[in-house]
């Protein structure tokens, strides 16, 4: 058995982050201020219409949609870490499960808002429900993303219940309303065997359920493109291509979050170099799979060079999008894979840098998927202004794209300030088991 | 006895009073009837005949005095227009044939269309493209409206039934319903759809107009717009705006069920099947399986030369 003093140390270490300090205040003030500026940009879009963007009748989907795909992609990591690794008994990932679930929930929930910012008439959002046509992939997307948000929220909440009780018991200095908040959310948890069994079983069922739902959200998102006949989207491997890409950006997001939580919340004993090492290896694995799908996606049409494909591939490989395309592939995929093969690179700081490259690369990869295809329709673009042929995002549009990213940071920060970011009860239980 | 003698006397008085009553009421009724009659006659002489447009779009002529005002309506009722717009014109299967050998890029079709649908200069329901297939094949002008596919990819992807296929073959967009997701624009292989990125051109003038889904006017900010085969004109038994505006005999328009199409310039009506057979008619990108309702006749023996100035743009797409 673990002695009481060790238990108390773990509890106080892990609950240590639940307090308001200056660095949190400054960080939140910064986030809220930038978010307000972005909201102002959105208000100008509401007033003047989507004309404030660089979009036109040909490139009618731009960085909003790229951002949406990025958000759905990144949210998939919740499934990979808490379900796939959890169910396969990879115990090392247990301390990271909550971080992954928070990222999953934040990105998936905000993805819905991203899509609203792209709508010409956002006030008619309700029509999607009252006039729903089930033939449309948008309906499928709405259904599975909603399901994913719900299951992710439950997967975050259920394992949290024992910790909420601990929060209520141990955090004596916090205001009363907050203690009551923990008390209500902990649902009279008393740690009995029966209660533990219920949580264990429901978490297990949810962890199994979330696998097909997570695969569905990104597969369906890929079908928003693959269900059209357009060159560059008309691909049968778009589903797995998107899903494998999703794990790459999700892993990178978790690594970045791990780094900052570890340093700012003083969790060096709990998120150890071993975790970075393992996450580094996981990132290599998923990146290699993604690279393989990239090879298929570009090599096969590139070899045949059918008329439409030829224009598209030429544009990516040597044309106006070549710089971005090769940067994304090399700095966002190939070099990170090579670097992470070395043990020295799988340390926290180098991994932070690599993960940032991978995450930025992942965002621009979505841009590469969405925009060039729209610039090459089947019939020539004629008798329209130049800005209809070449898409350049405007400042307003970029700010509106930034808004959901800031919102995710706000949500992740607040959740990590309300709840212990490393499962307390689980950490204690694991130590007891290993002893 | 005296009682017996008195009773007929009393009776006759009662009778008299009764008679007076009947005559009185009767004459008042008769008088007022005559008075009303005279008045009615007078009014009839003074009254004008007026024209009344019914909800079924029938123009009736009635006496002004027979009309009772029951309320003030806008020129046409939205619910009626929406219903009519979704039902289409019974028994018809509209079809268009574009003779590429006649087109010389006069763009009268584009102007007529943009005028009718209150579009901005860069918004094209119909767009005359400069085309060239390969280096050694000649360039030609190709007017490109919406193809009104029988298997429309745009309709399949619409999440809210804003764009729909009518039994008469026309694909319309209801901008009262459209949420502006632009999935239909992404799905259309013919680039036939445009979006109202900003406040539409004539919205200030159109603000009191009832929305007509068969004309898509007033246009609405944040919604998609597209070629409608001029469904409003077809309802009046007229040819589409572009077809009538063409000075060069490029367009034929008609009903597949009747196997007859009429040339918008010459007004000559010919058999659809015969026209397609004799001129090797084809459809755009048949490999996509969209089943367009627009047929093209190849630019064989062009009536007008392709302008040198347009050649670079045509070559761009090779």
Interface residues (C-beta under 8 A of the other chain):
Chain A: X48 X49 X50 X51 X53 X55 X56 X57 X58 X60 X61 X115 X118 X119 X120 X121 X124 X125 X127 X128 X131 X132 X133 X135 X136 X137 X138 X139 X142 X224 X225 X227 X228 X229 X230 X374 X377 X378 X379 X380 X381 X382 X383 X384 X385 X388
Chain B: X110 X122 X123 X124 X127 X128 X129 X130 X131 X144 X153 X156 X157 X158 X159 X160 X161 X162 X177 X178 X179 X180 X181 X182 X183 X185 X186 X187 X189 X190 X191 X193 X194 X195 X196 X197 X198 X199 X221 X222 X223 X224 X285 X288 X313 X316 X317
